[in-house]
Amino acid sequence: MLDIGGPNSALTGASLYIPAGPHFVYSDAPDLFLERRGRGPLFVAWDTNLLLDYFQFGSSLWRGDLSTDSIDEKYCAELEGLQLLLTLWVMRDIRFVILPQTISDAKKKLSAERKGNRITAFEEFVSALRLVGSGVPEDDAPTNDGLLSLPEKELQRVLMGVPAGYDRLLVEAAVRCGVYVFLNRDAKVLRNRDAFRPFGLLIGSPLDLLEELLGSGAFHCMLAPQYAQWPMMDQMRVGHLIRALPEFRPW
């Protein structure tokens, strides 16, 4: 935590400690970063269904005019959670990742257009990542410092709890590439949340991640922006996420 020499609590008069930024101090949020040590970005991989949600509602999420009339209440709440995550992403060093396996994840063969949408989204998300990279590979990669090194057979055992097919492939890919969060809305995947914590992976919905971030004080930079005492993240990356939307491309 960063002691900025004030403000003081209105109740006790004690100095308030404001979370550092735009990076994250991992020990400030142990339930989110799962015993990692140090500080750095928050790496979040998107499940395919989250990417499809973004394709369908992304424009409305960025404009802030999501229409809730024809959307299930629970689904709407998750979309609004995703909207708040996007808003925080603009301010904090959160690195959204589209896993390569997402490009082909489908129950039936993808049309050239739909596959093209996913490939372009993958490329735009990668471009957004490059804009915030330091250029030093070891500094821009997820860290497992502080995590236990578990045997491969244990990973294979817990993977058996995830539905076979692309769900399992994506969760395994998330573990192996070292991201900290796998964002997902599928109840059959989410029920494995506790099993993957020892591997440093938090499986959660947008609302789950939002709760963790709120609880760790990560939103202070929006609730009290005068204490966001750091340079803004490169805003060109916002353009890359917007260009990932199908309606922003020529076909």
N, C-alpha and C positions, 0 to 999 in steps of 0.2 A: 504494500500500500504506500501511497505517496503522501507525506505530510506537507501540505502547501502553506502551513503557518496560519491557518484559518480556513474556513469559518469555524465558529464555535457553536456547540449545541445550544439551542434555545432552552433546553430543559436542564442541562447540567453545567453548561459553560465550558465543558471539555472540548479540546480541539477535535475536529472531525477529520478522519482520514479518507481521502478520495482515491479510488482505484486508479492505478497508473494506466496509461494508454499511449498510442492506439493499440499497442500489444496487450497481452494478458499475462499476469503473474499467476502461474499455474497453481501455486499453493493457496491463492485466494479462493479457488473454486474446486476443492478436491473431488466433489461429486461429479463435476463436469470433466475435469482433466485426469481423474482417476490415478492419483499418486504421482503424476509426472512432476519433475522438478524443473526449475528455471522459469523462463518467460519467453514469449514469442506469439506466433499467430494461433488462431483457432482454425483447424482444418476440418471441413464439413463436407462429406460426400452425399450427393443426392441420389435417392432411389429413382428408378425409372418413372414411377407414378408421380413423384414430386416434379420431375421434369415435364411430364405431360400436363400436370396442373399449371405449371408455369407457362407452357405453350398456350393453354386455354385462357388463363386469367391474368397472365403477366402484365398486359397493358393496363388492365383495370387496377392491379395492385400498385403499379408505379404512379398512376393518375390519382389513386385514392378514391375511386368511384365504384368499388365492387358492389354489384347489385346482389342482394341476398334473397330476393323474392322467391326464386326457383331453386335455391340450394338448400340441401339438408343442413339443419342447424349445427350439427357436430362438424360436418365437412366445412361449413362456412367458418367456424371458429378456427379450424386448422389453416384455412387460407388467410385469415386475418393474422394468425400467428406467423405465417410465412411472410406476410407483408411487413410486420414489425421486424423480423429478422433481416429482411432486405434493407430496411431503414437503418438498422444498427450497422449492417455491413458497410454502408456508405461512410460511417464514422470510425469504425474499429477495424483492426487487422484480422478480419475473418476471411478465410480463403475457401470459396466454394469449389468443389471438385465434381466433375462428371466422370465416372469410371468408364473405361473403354467398353466394358461389357454391356453398358446401357445402350449402345448403338444398335445391337442386335436383339435386345430383350423384347420379345413379343410372342403372343400365343399363336399367331399365324404370320406368314411371310409379310414383311413390310413392303409397302409400295416404295418406288424410287423417291417419291416426294417425302414420305414420312421418314425414310432412312436419311434422306438429305437434310431434313430438319434437325435430326439428332446429331449428324456429323457436324453441321454448322454450329449447333449449340456447344458441342464438345470443343470445337476450335475457338469459339468466342470465350468460353470459360477459361481455356488455357491462356488465351491472350490477356484476359483480365488478371490471371495469376502472374504473368510475366511483368506486368506493370508495377507490381508491389514487391517483386523479387529483388534481393540484394545483389544478385549475380554470383554469389558464393553458394554452390550447391548444398553444402552441409548446413548452411544457415537457413536455407529456404525449404529444407525437408522436415517432415514431422520428426519429433524426438520421442524416443522410448526411455529416456533417462528417468529412472525411478521405478520403472515397471519390472515385474518379474519376467524371467525368460522361461516360458512354459514349453513342454515338449510338443512336437508335431502331433502325436497321437491324441493329445488332449484337445487340440484345436479340432481335429477331425471328429472327435467324440461330440463336442458341443455343436458342431456344424450339422450333425444329424438331426438336431432339434428344429432346424430351419427347413421350410418346405423345399423339396428337391426342385432342381431347375435353376432358372436365373436368380431367384431369391437367394438360394444358397451360394451361387457363384458370386453374386454381388457382395454378400456379407463377407465371404472369404476374401474377395479382392480388397474390401475395405480394411480388413485386419492386416493383410499382407502389405498394403501400401502405407499403413501406419496412420491413416486419418484418425481423428479423435472422436468424430460423431458420424454415424450413418443415419441420415434423415429418411424416415419411412412412415407410412400410414397404415401398413398392413398389420392387423392384429396378430396374425400367425407368426409374423417376424418379430413384432414388438414384445411378444411374450417371452422371447429369449434374451431380453435385455440384461438380466443379472448374469446369465451364463457367459457373456462376452466382456463383462467388466474386467476380469483378470487379464484380458488381452489388450486392455487399454482402449476399448471401443465402447462408446455409449451409443446404443441403438435407441432412437427416440423419434417422436413425431415433432412437427414444428412447435406445437404447444409445450411439449416436454422440454425442448431446448430453450424455448423462451422462458420457461419457469426457472431453469438452471441459471440463465443469464441474468434474469431479474434478481434472483436470490443472491448472486455474487456481486451485485452492484454494477454490472457491466453497462446498464442503461443510464448511469449517472450523467453521461455526456449529453444525453438528450433531455433528461429531466432537469438538469441544472447545467446548461451548456457553458456557463461562465467558467466551469471547472474542467472543461475539455482543453487542457493546456498542452496541445500538441498540434503539429501541422496536419492539415487535412490529408487523407489518403488521396492518391492519384485518382481524380474523378473521371479520367478517360475510361477507367474500368467499368463505370456505369454504362457508358455507351456500348461496351462489348456485351454486357448482359442484355441490354435492350436489343442489340442486333441479333441476339440469340433467338428472339421471338420470330415465329414464322412470318407474321405480317410485315416485318421490317426488311424482308428480302424480296428480290425481284421476281421469284417464281410463284 
